[in-house]
Amino acid sequence: MDVSKALVGKIDLPMGVVCFQTTKERNDTLNSWATDLEKLLDLIEESCHQIHKQTM
């Protein structure tokens, strides 16, 4: 058993599910958010481009 990391549990009462996972490092979490944000901004940019192209 590895006791060097913390364990986080999330309880979903309506579904009756308990999920356990180890905590992530702060840098990993921020990198994940940055990647998701970059994907979102790319999607918004592509959508704006398509809308602009349609209005011409």
VENLIN-V378684 format. One record per helix or strand of 3 or more residues. SS is the DSSP state (alpha for helix, beta for strand). FROM is the first residue (numbers start at 1). TO is the last residue. Records with the same first field share a line. If there is no record, write none. Layout:
SS = FROM-TO  FROM-TO
//
This chain:
beta = 7-12  17-22
alpha = 26-55
//
